[in-house]
């Protein structure tokens, strides 16, 4: 109504009620005899209080000052009190108490509503965070909106040590601060929160009076960190503690899930890397082929601005690109001479066979499977297994095909010497538009020329 928000209505109500009380004092001043001047003074005080609208314990200031002024007037001026004076005093007190009650009720109601709304929105925002660090930064923004404390630090463990990863107020300049236990400390890192005293000392002394620590736990009660709240004006109420604990529970659930997914991906990565290394040994490839093509593929994808998820899919495809060679007989796989047409057909089948072997691994992205199936396709359509050409070839397969050939050229095989890097890059450029995507060739050659480390390790 009238474009006012809920907190603005609460403030307006308090101002109007206190103003009414002040006007009552002014009216009684005309009948208060010697106390009339004090009523006028009190009326001005109440008007001032209505405009400022004190918070917390300061809400009581106008009533306490009113009682003090009335008592002093009675003692200093003496004489009997008129019924108007007594009635006016009691009326102001009753009206004041009622105002404080209404203000507190409305303020508490609004705080609860805004807090619940912030938590509901926060759950959605946290669920969309792609990484633990992004999650914690989003959590810091949400906690600021909750307004539980002007100073807070979200502390999480990195390599076994607590680090401030989210902060507000006085903790903000210390983002990234790592806590180290003192040599004499005997407390458990996880259970006793020894770092709290160190964290509190980061704040000015005037802001250290009241603190509240909330643990952040993941699945199985695994402690992932803690939230430290601090302020100077008053202790934390039970409601504020409950809000902080609810937020910590939400943050811990989401953080635990992200960490579990990351651990699973890392385990998958190591497993696929081991499988790729094993395939390399069976194929009698030059030692380190898998790691080299993975490194170059990832660097080229990053140079092209690929998102981390796509880079990971390409990396997994690089690990598994020759998986289908498991089904190729040793007589063909290890043959040093020229393959017959029949043998070549069987060898070329490894791309499709590898793709089919991976169908039941549902966690593998489509681009991983594309590398395995299409890394022998050529830009001009003369490749295999399907003879795709140009942009019909998946991008991940185009990147890997280029890198795979470059590595094969620069390392010795039983049937050829190792080419120099300059010779290999010249050959890659010569085949741009026939074997390889010309845009990727340009980016790859520029990347290799600009990065001396890649020229050495490739």
N, C-alpha and C positions, 0 to 999 in steps of 0.2 A: 504494500500500500504506500502511495506517495513516493515510490522509488527508494524506500528505506530498507536496508537489510536488517536481519534479526539483531545483530549487536547494536546497530544504530537505534533501533526501537528501545532496547534495554536502556541505553544511555539516555534517551529522551525521556523515558518514564521516570528515571531517577532525578533528572533535572527538574521536571515538572513538579514532582512531589516535594522536593526540597524547596523549590521556589514557593509552593503553596504554604509550606511551613514558615518560610521567611515572611510572607505577607501576613500570616496570622500573627506573628510577633509584632509586626508594624502596627496592626490594628489594635492589639492589646496594649501597645505602648501608650496609646491615648488615655487608657484607664489605669495604668499601672502606678500612678503616683511617682514616687521617687525612683521606682524601678523602670520607668518608661524609657529613660535614656539607655539603660542596659538592654532593653528589648530591641531598640533601634540598632544598637551595636550587634546584637545577636542576629538580627535579620540580615544585616550586611554579610555577616560570617556565613550564614546558610546560603545566601545567594552565591557567594564565592565558591562554597563547597559544591553547590549544584552545577556550577559551570565547569569545575575541574573534575568532579566525580572521582574521588579517591578510590583506590583499589585495595584489596586485602584488608589488613588490620586498620588501615587508615580510614576505612569506611566509618569507624567509630569516632573519629576525631570531632565532627560537629556536635554529636550528642555529649561527649565528654566535656568539651569546651563550654557547651551550653550549661551543663550542670554546675561546672566550676564558676562560671560568671554569675549564675543565679545565687549560688551559695555565698560568694564574695559580696554580692550586692546586699544580701540579707544581713550578713555579719557587719559589713562596714557601714551601711546606712541605717541599720536597725529599724525598729518599728514593726508593727504588725503587718503580716502579709495579707493583701486583699484576696478575695476569692478569685478575682480575675487573674491575678498573678499566678496563684496555685494552679488554676485551671489551664492557663496558658502554658505553664511549665509541663504539666502532665500531657497536655495535648501535643506539644512538640515532641516529647519523648515517645509517645505512642506512635505518632505519625513517623517519627524517625526510625523506630524499631520495625514498623511495618515496611517502610521503604527499604531498609537493609535486607529484610527477609525476601521481599519481592525481587530485589536486585540480585541477591545470591541465588535464588531459585532459577530466575531467568538466565543468569550467567552460567550456572552449572548445566542447565538444559542445553543451552547453545553450545557450550564446550563439548558436551557429550555427543551432540549431533555432528558437529564439525569434525570431531575426532573419529567417529565411526565412518564418516564419509571419506576422510583422509586415508583411513586404513583400507577401506574397500577399493579406493582408487589405487592405493599403494600395492595391493595384492596383484592387480592387473599389470601395473608397471613392472614390478619385480619379476613376474612370470615371463615377461618379454625380454629380459636382460640376457644377452648371448654369452657373457663371460662373467666370472666372479668379480672382477674389478669393476665392470660396468654395473653389476648388481649392487655393489657396495656404494658406488657413487649415487646411484638412483635411490638407495636406501637413505643416504645422508640428506638428500633433497626432501624425501618424504618425512623424515624425522624432524626436519626444520619446520615443515608445515604443521606438524602436530603441536609444536610450541611447548613441549614438555620442559625444556631447559634451554637457556641461551647459549650454553657451552656443552658440547658433547663430542666424544671421539669414538668412532667405530674402529675397534682394534681386532685385526685378524692375524693368524699365524702364517708367516712366510719362512720356509726353511727352518721351522722350529722356533722362530723368534716372533714375539708380538710386534706388529707394525701398525701405525695409524694410517688407515686407508680411506677413511671418511671422517669429516670433521665440520664443526661450526663454531662461531664465536672465537674465543681465545685459543682453541685448539687448531684453528684453521692454518696458521703459519707453520704448524708442525706436521703437515701432511707428509707421509713417508717416513716419519720418525721411527727409528727402530730401538726397542728397549733391550738393554742387556742386563742380566742379573749381576749383582755385586758379588765379589769373590766370597764374601762372608755369608751370602744368602743361602739358606737351607730349605726355603719353601719350594714346594712342587710348582713347576712351571704351569701346569694345567689346572691344578685344584685351588691353589691359594691366591692366585691373581697378585703375585708379588709386584707386578708392574704398576699397580694402581697408585701407589705413593709417588712413583716417578712421574706418572702422567699428571697427577694433580699439581705437582710442582711446576709444570709448564705454564700454568695459569698465574695471573697476578694474585697476590695474597688476598686482595679484597674479594676475589671470586672463588675462593677455595673453601668457604665455610660449610656448604652442604653438598654432599656427593651421593650418588646412587649408582651402583654397578649391576648390570644385568648380563648374564651369560648368554651367548649365542650358541645353540646346540643343533647339530644335524641329526641324521638317523642314528639310532642306537646310542643316544645320549653322548655322541662324540662332540667334544667342545671344539668349536671352530673359531671362537673369538669372544669378544665382550663389547658392551656399550657402556661407556662411562659418562654420566650426566653430572653437571655441576652448576651451581648458582650461589648467590650470596644472600638473597632477600629472605628466604624461608625454607623450612624442610620440605621434602617431597611428600605430597599426600598419598594416601593409599590408592586413590583413583589414578594419579599420575604414575605411580609405580606399576599399576596394572596395565596402563596403556603402554608403557615402555616394555613390559614383559611380553605383551601381546605382539608388539612390533618385532621384538627380538625373536619370538617364536616363528613369525612369518619369514623374517630374514634368514633364520637358520634353516628352515625347511627348504627355501629356494636355493640358498648357498650350498647346502648339502647335496641337493639334486644336481646342481651344476658341477660340483667337484666330482661326484660319482660318474657323471657323463664324461668328464675330462679324463678321469682315471681309466674308464673303459676304453676311450679312444686311444689313450696312450698305450694301453695293453694291446689293443688291436693293431696299433702301429708297429709295436715291437714284434708281434706275432707275424704280421705280414712281411716285415723286414727280414725276419729269420727265414721265412719261407722263400723269399726272393733270393737270399744268399745261398740257400740250399740248392735252388734251381740253377743258380749260377755255377756251382761246383759240378753238377751233373752235366751241364752243357759245355764244360771245359772252357768257359769264358775267361777272359783275362781277369785276374783278381781285382776286386773293387768296382767292377762294372756297374753293379746295382746301385751302390752308393753314389757313384759319379753321375749316372743318368738321373737319379732322384734329385741330386743337388742342382744340376743344370736345369732340369724341368721346372723345379720349384722357383728358381731364380728368374727364369724366363716368364713364368706365369705372374710372378710378383711385378716384374718389369712392365707387363701388360696391364697391370692394375686389377688383377683378379682378387675376388673376395677370399678370405681365409678358408671358407668351406670348400670352395672350388679348388683351391691349392691343395688342400688335404686329399680331396678325391683324386687329383692328378698324382699326388705322391703315392697313394695306395696303388693306383694303376701302374705306376712305374715299378713298384715292388713286384707286381704280379704279371707283368706284360708277357712273359714267356711261360706261364704256367702250363699251357697246353703241350709243351714239349715233353712233359712227363709221359704222355701217351705215344711219343714218337720212338720207334725202335732204335737201340744204340747203333745198329749197323748204318742207319741213315744219319742219326744225330752226330756221330763221331767220324763220319766219312771225310777223308781229307781231299779226295778227288771230286770231280764234277758229278753232280747228281743226275740220274736219269730222269726222264719226264715223269715216270711213275713215282720215283722217290721225291721229286720236287713237289708233286701234287700232295703226297703224304706230309711232307714238311710244311707246306703252306697251310695244311689243315689245322696246325697248332693254334692259330689265332681263334678260330671258331670253337675248337675243343676247349681251350682255356676259358672262353666266355661261357660255355655250357657248364663247365665244372663249378663256376662261381654263382650259378643261379640260385642256389639254396642259401647263400650268405646274404640275407636280406638287409644287413646293415651297410652293405657296400652301395655307395651312390651310383647313379647311372653313368656319370663321367668316368668312374673307375672301370666299369665294365666296358665303356667305349674305348678306353686305352688298350685294353686287352684284345678286343675284337678288331679294332680298326687301325692299329698302329703301323700296318703294312700297306694301307691305302696310299695312293699317290694323287697329287693335285690334278694331274692330267687324266685320271681315271684308269690308269694301267695297273693299279695295284690289286691286292686281294684282301679279304675273301669275296667282297661284293662288287669291286670295281667302282667304288664311289669316287666322285670328283669334286674339286672346288669346295665351296662352302657346305656341301652335303656331308663332308667328312667332319665328324665332331671335333670341336676346337682342341679338346684335351689330347685326342689322337694326333692332331696336326702338330702340336707342340712336341709330343714325345717322339714322333717319327723323326723330326729334325734332330733332336738331341741324341737319339739312339744311333743314327747314322754318323753323326759327328764323333761320338765316342768310339764307334767301330773303326772309323778312319784313323783316329789318332792313337790307336793301340794295336799292337801286333797280333796277328792271327797265324795259324799254321800255314795258311796259304798266301800271306802278304806281310810286308813290313809295316811299321807304324809310320803314318804320315806326320809331317810337321803340322803345327797348328795353323800356320799360314796356308799350307797346301789344302788342309781340310776346310778352312773357311772359304778359300777360293772355289773349291768344289761345291760347297753348300750354296754359294752365290750363283754358280753356274747352273744349278738345278732348281733355282727359284722359278716358280711358274710351271715346272714340269713334275718334279718330285714333291716339292715343298710349297707351302703357302708363302708367296713373295713378301707379304707384310711381316710375317713372323721371321723370315730370313733376315730382313733389314734390321728388325729389333734385336735378333740374336747376335748378329755380327757386331752391331754397335755395342751391345752389352759386353761381348767378349773383348772388344777392343778397349773399352773404358775401364774394365775391371781386371787389373793385373793378377789378383788372387785367383780368379777363375782361369786365366790363361795358364797358371802354374798347376792348379789342381785338376784341371780337366783331363 
